[in-house]
């Protein structure tokens, strides 16, 4: 692996990134058992998690 270029760079999130970040996190936790308990309805879970 040595000699491979680093292509991943971190950047600081801004308020303009909030929509994308909240959707990504909502989708990431959609099938989490605790989140399914908090938000049992499939049709409204994403919206609840995004808040």
SEFIBA-140174 format. One record per atom (N, C-alpha, C, CB): residue number from 1; residue in three letters; atom name; x, y, z. Coordinates in steps of 0.05 Angstrom, whole numbers, plus 5000, padded with zeros to 4 digits. Glycine has a CB too. Layout:
<sites>
@nr->NUM | rest->ALA | atom->CA | x->X | y->Y | z->Z
...
</sites>
This chain:
<sites>
@nr->1 | rest->UNK | atom->N | x->5016 | y->4976 | z->5000
@nr->1 | rest->UNK | atom->CA | x->5000 | y->5000 | z->5000
@nr->1 | rest->UNK | atom->C | x->5017 | y->5025 | z->5000
@nr->1 | rest->UNK | atom->CB | x->4982 | y->5000 | z->5023
@nr->2 | rest->UNK | atom->N | x->5041 | y->5023 | z->5007
@nr->2 | rest->UNK | atom->CA | x->5058 | y->5047 | z->5007
@nr->2 | rest->UNK | atom->C | x->5061 | y->5057 | z->4978
@nr->2 | rest->UNK | atom->CB | x->5086 | y->5042 | z->5020
@nr->3 | rest->UNK | atom->N | x->5063 | y->5082 | z->4976
@nr->3 | rest->UNK | atom->CA | x->5066 | y->5094 | z->4949
@nr->3 | rest->UNK | atom->C | x->5039 | y->5100 | z->4936
@nr->3 | rest->UNK | atom->CB | x->5082 | y->5076 | z->4932
@nr->4 | rest->UNK | atom->N | x->5017 | y->5091 | z->4948
@nr->4 | rest->UNK | atom->CA | x->4991 | y->5097 | z->4936
@nr->4 | rest->UNK | atom->C | x->4984 | y->5126 | z->4943
@nr->4 | rest->UNK | atom->CB | x->4970 | y->5077 | z->4946
@nr->5 | rest->UNK | atom->N | x->4973 | y->5141 | z->4925
@nr->5 | rest->UNK | atom->CA | x->4965 | y->5168 | z->4931
@nr->5 | rest->UNK | atom->C | x->4941 | y->5169 | z->4950
@nr->5 | rest->UNK | atom->CB | x->4958 | y->5184 | z->4905
@nr->6 | rest->UNK | atom->N | x->4940 | y->5188 | z->4967
@nr->6 | rest->UNK | atom->CA | x->4917 | y->5192 | z->4985
@nr->6 | rest->UNK | atom->C | x->4896 | y->5207 | z->4970
@nr->6 | rest->UNK | atom->CB | x->4925 | y->5206 | z->5012
@nr->7 | rest->UNK | atom->N | x->4873 | y->5195 | z->4967
@nr->7 | rest->UNK | atom->CA | x->4852 | y->5209 | z->4952
@nr->7 | rest->UNK | atom->C | x->4829 | y->5218 | z->4970
@nr->7 | rest->UNK | atom->CB | x->4841 | y->5190 | z->4930
@nr->8 | rest->UNK | atom->N | x->4828 | y->5209 | z->4995
@nr->8 | rest->UNK | atom->CA | x->4807 | y->5217 | z->5013
@nr->8 | rest->UNK | atom->C | x->4817 | y->5241 | z->5029
@nr->8 | rest->UNK | atom->CB | x->4799 | y->5194 | z->5031
@nr->9 | rest->UNK | atom->N | x->4802 | y->5262 | z->5028
@nr->9 | rest->UNK | atom->CA | x->4809 | y->5286 | z->5043
@nr->9 | rest->UNK | atom->C | x->4785 | y->5294 | z->5059
@nr->9 | rest->UNK | atom->CB | x->4819 | y->5309 | z->5025
@nr->10 | rest->UNK | atom->N | x->4790 | y->5302 | z->5084
@nr->10 | rest->UNK | atom->CA | x->4768 | y->5312 | z->5100
@nr->10 | rest->UNK | atom->C | x->4764 | y->5342 | z->5096
@nr->10 | rest->UNK | atom->CB | x->4773 | y->5306 | z->5130
@nr->11 | rest->UNK | atom->N | x->4739 | y->5350 | z->5098
@nr->11 | rest->UNK | atom->CA | x->4732 | y->5378 | z->5097
@nr->11 | rest->UNK | atom->C | x->4713 | y->5384 | z->5119
@nr->11 | rest->UNK | atom->CB | x->4720 | y->5385 | z->5069
@nr->12 | rest->UNK | atom->N | x->4712 | y->5409 | z->5127
@nr->12 | rest->UNK | atom->CA | x->4694 | y->5418 | z->5149
@nr->12 | rest->UNK | atom->C | x->4666 | y->5421 | z->5137
@nr->12 | rest->UNK | atom->CB | x->4705 | y->5444 | z->5162
@nr->13 | rest->UNK | atom->N | x->4647 | y->5410 | z->5151
@nr->13 | rest->UNK | atom->CA | x->4619 | y->5412 | z->5142
@nr->13 | rest->UNK | atom->C | x->4610 | y->5441 | z->5147
@nr->13 | rest->UNK | atom->CB | x->4601 | y->5392 | z->5156
@nr->14 | rest->UNK | atom->N | x->4592 | y->5450 | z->5129
@nr->14 | rest->UNK | atom->CA | x->4580 | y->5477 | z->5133
@nr->14 | rest->UNK | atom->C | x->4550 | y->5474 | z->5135
@nr->14 | rest->UNK | atom->CB | x->4588 | y->5495 | z->5109
@nr->15 | rest->UNK | atom->N | x->4537 | y->5495 | z->5140
@nr->15 | rest->UNK | atom->CA | x->4507 | y->5494 | z->5143
@nr->15 | rest->UNK | atom->C | x->4495 | y->5485 | z->5116
@nr->15 | rest->UNK | atom->CB | x->4496 | y->5521 | z->5152
@nr->16 | rest->UNK | atom->N | x->4508 | y->5490 | z->5094
@nr->16 | rest->UNK | atom->CA | x->4498 | y->5482 | z->5068
@nr->16 | rest->UNK | atom->C | x->4499 | y->5452 | z->5065
@nr->16 | rest->UNK | atom->CB | x->4514 | y->5495 | z->5046
@nr->17 | rest->UNK | atom->N | x->4514 | y->5438 | z->5081
@nr->17 | rest->UNK | atom->CA | x->4516 | y->5409 | z->5080
@nr->17 | rest->UNK | atom->C | x->4495 | y->5395 | z->5098
@nr->17 | rest->UNK | atom->CB | x->4543 | y->5400 | z->5088
@nr->18 | rest->UNK | atom->N | x->4480 | y->5410 | z->5114
@nr->18 | rest->UNK | atom->CA | x->4462 | y->5398 | z->5134
@nr->18 | rest->UNK | atom->C | x->4442 | y->5379 | z->5122
@nr->18 | rest->UNK | atom->CB | x->4448 | y->5420 | z->5149
@nr->19 | rest->UNK | atom->N | x->4430 | y->5386 | z->5099
@nr->19 | rest->UNK | atom->CA | x->4409 | y->5369 | z->5087
@nr->19 | rest->UNK | atom->C | x->4421 | y->5342 | z->5079
@nr->19 | rest->UNK | atom->CB | x->4397 | y->5383 | z->5062
@nr->20 | rest->UNK | atom->N | x->4444 | y->5342 | z->5066
@nr->20 | rest->UNK | atom->CA | x->4457 | y->5318 | z->5057
@nr->20 | rest->UNK | atom->C | x->4465 | y->5301 | z->5081
@nr->20 | rest->UNK | atom->CB | x->4481 | y->5324 | z->5039
@nr->21 | rest->UNK | atom->N | x->4477 | y->5314 | z->5101
@nr->21 | rest->UNK | atom->CA | x->4486 | y->5299 | z->5125
@nr->21 | rest->UNK | atom->C | x->4462 | y->5287 | z->5140
@nr->21 | rest->UNK | atom->CB | x->4502 | y->5318 | z->5143
@nr->22 | rest->UNK | atom->N | x->4441 | y->5302 | z->5143
@nr->22 | rest->UNK | atom->CA | x->4418 | y->5291 | z->5158
@nr->22 | rest->UNK | atom->C | x->4405 | y->5267 | z->5143
@nr->22 | rest->UNK | atom->CB | x->4397 | y->5313 | z->5163
@nr->23 | rest->UNK | atom->N | x->4404 | y->5269 | z->5117
@nr->23 | rest->UNK | atom->CA | x->4393 | y->5247 | z->5101
@nr->23 | rest->UNK | atom->C | x->4411 | y->5222 | z->5103
@nr->23 | rest->UNK | atom->CB | x->4389 | y->5255 | z->5071
@nr->24 | rest->UNK | atom->N | x->4437 | y->5226 | z->5101
@nr->24 | rest->UNK | atom->CA | x->4456 | y->5204 | z->5103
@nr->24 | rest->UNK | atom->C | x->4454 | y->5190 | z->5130
@nr->24 | rest->UNK | atom->CB | x->4484 | y->5214 | z->5098
@nr->25 | rest->UNK | atom->N | x->4453 | y->5206 | z->5151
@nr->25 | rest->UNK | atom->CA | x->4451 | y->5194 | z->5178
@nr->25 | rest->UNK | atom->C | x->4424 | y->5180 | z->5182
@nr->25 | rest->UNK | atom->CB | x->4455 | y->5215 | z->5199
@nr->26 | rest->UNK | atom->N | x->4402 | y->5192 | z->5172
@nr->26 | rest->UNK | atom->CA | x->4376 | y->5179 | z->5174
@nr->26 | rest->UNK | atom->C | x->4376 | y->5152 | z->5160
@nr->26 | rest->UNK | atom->CB | x->4354 | y->5197 | z->5162
@nr->27 | rest->UNK | atom->N | x->4387 | y->5151 | z->5136
@nr->27 | rest->UNK | atom->CA | x->4388 | y->5126 | z->5122
@nr->27 | rest->UNK | atom->C | x->4406 | y->5105 | z->5136
@nr->27 | rest->UNK | atom->CB | x->4397 | y->5130 | z->5093
@nr->28 | rest->UNK | atom->N | x->4428 | y->5115 | z->5148
@nr->28 | rest->UNK | atom->CA | x->4447 | y->5097 | z->5161
@nr->28 | rest->UNK | atom->C | x->4434 | y->5084 | z->5185
@nr->28 | rest->UNK | atom->CB | x->4471 | y->5113 | z->5170
@nr->29 | rest->UNK | atom->N | x->4416 | y->5098 | z->5199
@nr->29 | rest->UNK | atom->CA | x->4404 | y->5087 | z->5223
@nr->29 | rest->UNK | atom->C | x->4375 | y->5077 | z->5219
@nr->29 | rest->UNK | atom->CB | x->4404 | y->5108 | z->5245
@nr->30 | rest->UNK | atom->N | x->4366 | y->5076 | z->5194
@nr->30 | rest->UNK | atom->CA | x->4339 | y->5068 | z->5188
@nr->30 | rest->UNK | atom->C | x->4333 | y->5040 | z->5198
@nr->30 | rest->UNK | atom->CB | x->4334 | y->5069 | z->5159
@nr->31 | rest->UNK | atom->N | x->4352 | y->5022 | z->5197
@nr->31 | rest->UNK | atom->CA | x->4346 | y->4994 | z->5205
@nr->31 | rest->UNK | atom->C | x->4356 | y->4988 | z->5233
@nr->31 | rest->UNK | atom->CB | x->4358 | y->4975 | z->5185
@nr->32 | rest->UNK | atom->N | x->4365 | y->5008 | z->5248
@nr->32 | rest->UNK | atom->CA | x->4374 | y->5004 | z->5275
@nr->32 | rest->UNK | atom->C | x->4350 | y->4997 | z->5293
@nr->32 | rest->UNK | atom->CB | x->4388 | y->5030 | z->5286
@nr->33 | rest->UNK | atom->N | x->4352 | y->4976 | z->5309
@nr->33 | rest->UNK | atom->CA | x->4329 | y->4967 | z->5325
@nr->33 | rest->UNK | atom->C | x->4318 | y->4989 | z->5344
@nr->33 | rest->UNK | atom->CB | x->4336 | y->4943 | z->5342
@nr->34 | rest->UNK | atom->N | x->4335 | y->5005 | z->5356
@nr->34 | rest->UNK | atom->CA | x->4326 | y->5026 | z->5374
@nr->34 | rest->UNK | atom->C | x->4312 | y->5048 | z->5358
@nr->34 | rest->UNK | atom->CB | x->4350 | y->5038 | z->5389
@nr->35 | rest->UNK | atom->N | x->4322 | y->5055 | z->5335
@nr->35 | rest->UNK | atom->CA | x->4308 | y->5075 | z->5319
@nr->35 | rest->UNK | atom->C | x->4282 | y->5065 | z->5309
@nr->35 | rest->UNK | atom->CB | x->4326 | y->5084 | z->5296
@nr->36 | rest->UNK | atom->N | x->4280 | y->5039 | z->5303
@nr->36 | rest->UNK | atom->CA | x->4254 | y->5028 | z->5295
@nr->36 | rest->UNK | atom->C | x->4234 | y->5028 | z->5318
@nr->36 | rest->UNK | atom->CB | x->4258 | y->4999 | z->5284
@nr->37 | rest->UNK | atom->N | x->4244 | y->5026 | z->5342
@nr->37 | rest->UNK | atom->CA | x->4227 | y->5028 | z->5365
@nr->37 | rest->UNK | atom->C | x->4217 | y->5057 | z->5369
@nr->37 | rest->UNK | atom->CB | x->4241 | y->5018 | z->5391
@nr->38 | rest->UNK | atom->N | x->4236 | y->5076 | z->5367
@nr->38 | rest->UNK | atom->CA | x->4229 | y->5105 | z->5369
@nr->38 | rest->UNK | atom->C | x->4209 | y->5114 | z->5347
@nr->38 | rest->UNK | atom->CB | x->4254 | y->5122 | z->5369
@nr->39 | rest->UNK | atom->N | x->4214 | y->5104 | z->5323
@nr->39 | rest->UNK | atom->CA | x->4199 | y->5112 | z->5299
@nr->39 | rest->UNK | atom->C | x->4188 | y->5087 | z->5286
@nr->39 | rest->UNK | atom->CB | x->4216 | y->5129 | z->5280
@nr->40 | rest->UNK | atom->N | x->4167 | y->5075 | z->5296
@nr->40 | rest->UNK | atom->CA | x->4158 | y->5049 | z->5286
@nr->40 | rest->UNK | atom->C | x->4146 | y->5050 | z->5258
@nr->40 | rest->UNK | atom->CB | x->4138 | y->5037 | z->5305
@nr->41 | rest->UNK | atom->N | x->4136 | y->5072 | z->5249
@nr->41 | rest->UNK | atom->CA | x->4123 | y->5074 | z->5222
@nr->41 | rest->UNK | atom->C | x->4144 | y->5077 | z->5200
@nr->41 | rest->UNK | atom->CB | x->4103 | y->5097 | z->5222
@nr->42 | rest->UNK | atom->N | x->4145 | y->5058 | z->5182
@nr->42 | rest->UNK | atom->CA | x->4164 | y->5060 | z->5160
@nr->42 | rest->UNK | atom->C | x->4161 | y->5085 | z->5144
@nr->42 | rest->UNK | atom->CB | x->4161 | y->5036 | z->5142
@nr->43 | rest->UNK | atom->N | x->4136 | y->5094 | z->5141
@nr->43 | rest->UNK | atom->CA | x->4131 | y->5118 | z->5123
@nr->43 | rest->UNK | atom->C | x->4140 | y->5144 | z->5135
@nr->43 | rest->UNK | atom->CB | x->4101 | y->5119 | z->5117
@nr->44 | rest->UNK | atom->N | x->4144 | y->5145 | z->5161
@nr->44 | rest->UNK | atom->CA | x->4152 | y->5171 | z->5174
@nr->44 | rest->UNK | atom->C | x->4179 | y->5169 | z->5188
@nr->44 | rest->UNK | atom->CB | x->4131 | y->5179 | z->5194
@nr->45 | rest->UNK | atom->N | x->4192 | y->5146 | z->5188
@nr->45 | rest->UNK | atom->CA | x->4217 | y->5143 | z->5202
@nr->45 | rest->UNK | atom->C | x->4239 | y->5161 | z->5192
@nr->45 | rest->UNK | atom->CB | x->4226 | y->5114 | z->5200
@nr->46 | rest->UNK | atom->N | x->4242 | y->5163 | z->5166
@nr->46 | rest->UNK | atom->CA | x->4264 | y->5180 | z->5155
@nr->46 | rest->UNK | atom->C | x->4260 | y->5209 | z->5164
@nr->46 | rest->UNK | atom->CB | x->4265 | y->5178 | z->5125
@nr->47 | rest->UNK | atom->N | x->4236 | y->5219 | z->5162
@nr->47 | rest->UNK | atom->CA | x->4231 | y->5247 | z->5170
@nr->47 | rest->UNK | atom->C | x->4237 | y->5250 | z->5200
@nr->47 | rest->UNK | atom->CB | x->4202 | y->5255 | z->5164
@nr->48 | rest->UNK | atom->N | x->4229 | y->5231 | z->5216
@nr->48 | rest->UNK | atom->CA | x->4235 | y->5233 | z->5245
@nr->48 | rest->UNK | atom->C | x->4265 | y->5232 | z->5251
@nr->48 | rest->UNK | atom->CB | x->4221 | y->5211 | z->5260
@nr->49 | rest->UNK | atom->N | x->4279 | y->5215 | z->5237
@nr->49 | rest->UNK | atom->CA | x->4308 | y->5213 | z->5241
@nr->49 | rest->UNK | atom->C | x->4322 | y->5238 | z->5231
@nr->49 | rest->UNK | atom->CB | x->4319 | y->5188 | z->5227
@nr->50 | rest->UNK | atom->N | x->4312 | y->5250 | z->5211
@nr->50 | rest->UNK | atom->CA | x->4325 | y->5274 | z->5200
@nr->50 | rest->UNK | atom->C | x->4323 | y->5298 | z->5218
@nr->50 | rest->UNK | atom->CB | x->4313 | y->5281 | z->5172
@nr->51 | rest->UNK | atom->N | x->4301 | y->5298 | z->5234
@nr->51 | rest->UNK | atom->CA | x->4298 | y->5320 | z->5253
@nr->51 | rest->UNK | atom->C | x->4320 | y->5319 | z->5273
@nr->51 | rest->UNK | atom->CB | x->4271 | y->5320 | z->5266
</sites>
